[in-house]
Amino acid sequence: MQRRNFKIKSPNERELSFLILYRVLEEDGYTNLSIQSTFKTFQPSFIERNWATAAVYGVTSRLTGIDYILNKKLKRPLEQLQPAVRTVLRLGVWELTESYESNVAAICDQACNLTKKVANRGAVGLVNGVLRALIRKPVILPKKDLGLQFGLIPELAGLFKKWFGDEAAELLKAFDQQTNLTVRLRDPALPENWQEEESTFSPASFMPEGRFVHLKSNTIADLPSFKNGSIMVQGEGAMLAGSLHGLRSGNCALDACAAPGSKTIQLADAVGLSGQVIAQDIHPVRLQRIKDHLHRCNVHNVELMERDATQPIPSEWTGMFDAVLVDAPCSGLGQLGNRPELRFRMTYEQIQSLYPLQKQILEVSAQAVKPGGRLIYSTCTLNPAENEGQLLAFLDSHSQFVSVDLMPLLPKRLLDKDPTLQVDASKGYITLRPDRHNCEGFFVGLMELKEN
């Protein structure tokens, strides 16, 4: 799809929001990447970045409800409007219904001014009329409609109800409350709490090496600790998956689905300069991102390979690795906080298509584990069929592998936070949830290949 170039040279916070939302909603962009690239282009102030980020995540996290409201006020279907007008209206509805801005007249005026810059003048009257009609008579979303309340398409709302029952609403609400940026400390000399260029670091929820970063007037990329590779941006669920390898200095590990590379560097740190990590991914662009991280972090014991993880492994890899990590392609439904576009893009059909892919990658990668070595299977979804469903099916058909009790391996703070994890952990897997563990939704299971 060809991108449209709007004539906005020095955008304010609302215009920044529009440009990002247009890319996400009309050009199928990713929310986080669209924000990063737009901010890099225009270098907005800290206040502008904060406002635009809140607006973009606000709209994309509530899109189905916003569209429901608009279709109640429009005389023709929303899909028939100009894409730019659609985007302005969606932003305007979010401001009126979800933001803390109380000057509703100013919201309408700003939306009209924005419309003049991005659409034809005839659209100004439409935008003004719809937003003022909403002010006069607000549209109330049905309270029991999980999809409209949390921005999910109906099929996803149905799945969350099926999986989590009465807990679904609190779980989805927790995604909206995930405002912490989490990093992993690579430098053990760094203290629990410290301040760096007005930004502060404090202990994360449960991982000993995890820290929450509270940025003030800068971005994470501005911090010296990021530039010199002392920290890696990484969620605690991913940190946990990357910590269960059992590796020692001089060992060899395979990261089967390596992008974006945070767990690759965890493995590399564990095996040291005398060890080796092979990191493979099918996408050249993603491999380049890993390469960039390796360079920033001064990591030299990783070999990158462009490979399809579903294809047979090279013969010399058979039984070669002390640990194999399969962070499988998944539906991403544990990432609805930082990837809100999944709420309206991920379909039941797409989820179904992932099952054979995950199964094939796990089966192929397992062949690379040496006797006594570990096989880690992880995803960033909350779908049981992609998680324990795949793990237990694999164990049922591969008697040479056994599950590993996670209880001795889990951080004490995690077990203190949620003692109910013990049931699944003793079976070799756990599911982390934002409402219970204050982190991204994540699944990790651990297996071991029996000694001959």
N, C-alpha and C positions, 0 to 999 in steps of 0.2 A: 504494500500500500504506500503510495507516495504521500509524503508529509506536506501539510500546508504550512507555508511560512507567513505568519501574521506580522504586520508592520508595527511591532511594538519594540522599540529600541531600548528603553530604560524602564522596564516594568515595575510597577509598585507591587505590593504583596498580593492584591486581588488579581492583577494581571498575571503575575507569576503562577498563581493557583490555576487560573484559566489555562495557561499554556501547558502546564503539567497534566491537568485533567483531560484536556483535549487529546494529548498523546496517549494517555491511559485508556480513556473511554472510546475514542474514535479511531485510534491507530494501534490498539492492542498492545500498548506498552506496559512494562512492569512498573508498579508504583514506585518502588525504592530506586530503581535505575533511572526512571524519568525525573524524579526529584534531583538525584545527584547530577545528572547531565545538565538540567536546566539551571541549577545553582552554579555549576561550573562555568556555564556560558555567561551568566549575568552578574555573578558575584554579589548577591543581595546582602543587605545588612542582617545582623543577628535577629532583629525584631521582625524583619520581612521574612526571613527563613522560617522562624517559628510560626508566624501567622499562616504562611502558605502551607507548611507541613501539616498543621492542624486542619486546615481546610481540605487539603487533598485526601488525607486519611479519613476525615469526617465524611466527605462525599462518597468515597469508594467503599467505606464500611457500612453505609446506609443506602446504597444505590437503589435497591428494590423498593424500599419505603419511600424514597424521594420520588421515584418514577410513579409510584402509586398515587402520591399526592398530586403530581403534575397532571396525570391523566384524568384526575377528578376535576381539574380546573381548565384544561384545554378543550377546545371544540373539535380538535382532530388529534389522531394518535401522535404521541411524542416522537415516534420513529419517522414521521413524515416531516418533521422540522429540519431546518438546516443544522448540520452538526454543531456549528459554533453557537447557534442560538440554544440548542439543547444543552450544551455545556454551561452557558451563562445561567440558564434557568436552574440547572441542577445545583450550581454553586449558590445561587440566590436562595433556593429553598433550604439548603443546609444552613445558611446564615440566619434565616428567619426561624427555623425550627430547632436547631441544635447548637448554634454558637451562643456566646455570652453577650453578643452585641444587642443592645436594647433599643437603639435608634432605628426603628424599622423603616422610617422614611428615607434615612440616609442609605440603607441597604438597597432600597429600590432605585434611588438616584445613582448609586455607584454601579449597579447592574446595568442601568440604561446607558451610562457613560461607557462602560465596557462594550456593550452591544454596538455602539457607534463605531468602535475601533475594529471590531472583528466580524461584523455582519452588515447587511444593507440597512439603510435607515428605516425602511419599512418594518424591520423587526423590533425596533425600539418600543413601538406602541404595544406589540404583543407581550414583550417581556414586562413592561410596566403594568399592563393590565392583569397579567397572570399573578404577579407577585402582590399587587395591591388587593386583588380578589382573595388571595390567601391570608392577607392581613385582616381583611374584613371578616372572613369566615374561615378559620383554620380547619384543616382536615385532620381528623384523629385516626391514627393507625389502630386497627384491631389489636387489642392487648394480647390475645391468645395466639396471634399469627407470628410464629417464631421467625419466619422468613422475612416478613416486613419489618419486624422490630430490630433484626440484626443484619439486614442486608443480604440475606441468602435467597438464592433461587429456590422454588418450592421443593425440588427433588433433594437438595442438600439439607433443607430444613427437616424434611421427612427422615433423612438418614440420621441426623443428630438426635431427633426424637427417639428413633429406634435404638440407637446405641446408648443413649444416656438418660432417656426417660425424663423424669421430673428435674434432673440435674442439668438438662441441656441449656436452659436459659442462663443459669449462673455461670456455666462454663463459657458460653458465648460472650457474656458480659465481661468475663475476665480478660478475654482477648483485647477488648477496648481499653482496659486499664494497664496494658503493658507499655509503659512509657520509659522503662529503664534500658539504657544501652549497656550491654554486657560484654566484657572482654576477658580473655584468659591471660594471666601473667606468665610469660616465658622466663622472666628473670626472678628467681626465688629470693633475691636480695631486696626486692621491693616490699615495703611494709603493707600492713592491712589497710591502713588509711593514709592517703597522702594527697597533696595538692600540686597541681602542675599547670602553670599559666592560667590561673583562676579557675581551672576545672578540678573537681575533687573525685577521688576514688574511694569506694567503701566496699566491704565484703558483700558478695552476691548471696543468693538464697542458701546454697548448700555446697557448691564445689569449693574446695579449699583455695584453688588458684583462680576462682572467679571473682570479678569485681564489677560493681555498677559504676559507670562513669556519669558524672553530673556536669555536663558542659555549660559553660557560662556564655562567652562571647565568641567562641571558636567552634571548629568542627574537629572530629576525632583525628582527621588526617593532619591537622595543624600541630598536634601534640608531639613533642620530642620522643616520648616513649613509643608512639606509633611509628614515627619515621625511622627509628633505629631498630624496630622489630622486637622491642621488649614486651609488647602487648599484641594480641590478635583479637579482632572482633569475632565473638563466638558465643552462641547461646549455651546455657548450662546443660541442656539435654545433649547437644552435640559434644560438649566437653566430656560428659559422662561416657558417651559412646566411644570417644577417642581415648579414654583412659583405661579401658578394660582389656587391653591387649596382652598384658603379662610379659611385655618385651623387656629385654636387658641390653646393655651395651654390646654391640657387635652382632645383634640379631638382624633378621631380614623380614620386611613386611611388605604387603601388597595392599594398596588402596584402590579397590576395584572401580569405584565410581567417584573420582577424587574431587571434582569441583565442588565448592569454590576453593578448597585447599587448606582450610583451617585444621581439619583432622589429619591431613597429610603432614603438616608441620608438627602436630602432636606426636605422630609416629616417628618422625625424623628426630625430634628432641629425645625420644625414649631410646632409640638405638644408637645415638651418638655418631661421631665421625667414623668410627670403626664399623658401623652397620650400614644398611642400605634400605631405602624405601623405593618401591616402584609405584608410581601414581599414574593411573590411566584414566582417560576420558575420551568420549567419542567426538566431542565438539572442540575444534581448534581454538575458538574464541575463549572458551572456558579454560583450556590448557594455558593460554596466554595469561589469564588472570592468576592462575596458580604460579606461573613463572614469575610474575610481578611480585607476588607475595614472598616467594622464595628469595628473590633478590633483596627485597626490603628487609627480610628477617635474617639475611646472611646464612641461608641454609644451603649446604653443598652436597648432601648425601641423598638427594632425591633424583631419580631418573624419571622423566616424563615421557609418556607414550600415548600416541593417538590410537586408541583401540576401541572396538565395540565389545563391551563386556559380555554380550550374549554369545560371542563366537568362541570356539575352542581355544584354550590357552596354549601358548607355545609348549612344546613337549618338555623343554628343559625346566619349565615352571612347575611341573607335576611334583607335588610333595616337597616343594622348595622353601616355603615361607613359614616362619614361626608364628605369624599372625596375618590373617586376611580380614580386611574390613570391607563389608558390603553395605554402604549407605545408599540404599536402593532408590531408583527413581520412584516417586510416589505422588499421591494426590495433594500433598502439602497441607492437609487440613489441620495440622497443628501449628500452622504459620499464618493464621487468619489475622493476627495482629499486625505483622509487618508485610504481609502480602494480601491485602484486603481484596484485590481483584479476583482472587480465587473464589470469593463468595458468590460471584455472578458468572464465573467462567467455567469452573470445574463441574462437569456434568457426570451423571451416573454412567453414561456410556464410556466416557474417558476413564473413569475409575475402573470399570470392568476390564478395559483394555490393558491396564497395568498388571493385572494378576499373572498372566503368562510371562510377561517381561521380567517381573521380579523373581518368579520361580526359575526361569532360565538362567538369570545372572547368578542367583544363589547356587544353583547346581554346578555351573561351570566354575565359579570362583572357588568352590569347596575343594576342587581337585588340586588346587595349589597349596593346600594346607599340609604341613608335614606332620607325621605322627606325634601326638602330644601337643600340637600347635592349636591355636585358638581361631575360631571363626566368629566374627561379630556381625550380626545383622541388625541394621537400624533404619528407621524412616522418620520423617518429620510429619507424620499423619496420625490421626486418632482413629482411623478405620481398622477395626479388629481383623478384618479379612486380609488386609495388607500387612498386618503386624503379627500377632501370635498365630493367626491363621496360616500364614506362610511358614513361620518358624516350626510350628508343630507338624505341619504336613511334611516339611523337609526331614525332620527327625524320624517321622514314621517310615519314610522310604529310604533312610540312610542310617542303618543300624550301627555303622562304624563311628558315627558322631553321637555324643551325649551332651545334654544340657549341663551348664555349670551353675551351681548355686551362687547367686549374686550377693547374698547377705554379707559375707565377709569383705566384699569389694565396694559396697555402697558407702558414701559419706555418712557419718553419724548424724550430721545436721539434717540430711534428707530423711533418714529413718525416724528421727525425732519429730520432724514436721508431719510425717504421715506414716504411722506404724502399720497401716493396712497394706502398704507395699510389700510387707514380708511374705504374704501368701504367694504372690506371683514371683517375687524375687527368688524364693526357694526353688521355683520351677525353672529359673534361668532367664527370666525376662521381666521388664517393668514398662509401664506406660506413664509418662509424666504429663501432667495437665496444668494449664495456667491457673485454674481456680484452686488447685490444691498445693501446687509446688512453686508458684510464682516464677514460672519460666515458660518457654515455648512448649507446645505439645510435641512430645517425642516418644518414640519407642526404641528400646534396645534389648536385644537378646544375645546370649553368649553360649557358644558351643565349643566342644573340644573334640579333636580326632583321637580316637583310642590308639594307644601304643600297640605296635605289632606284637 
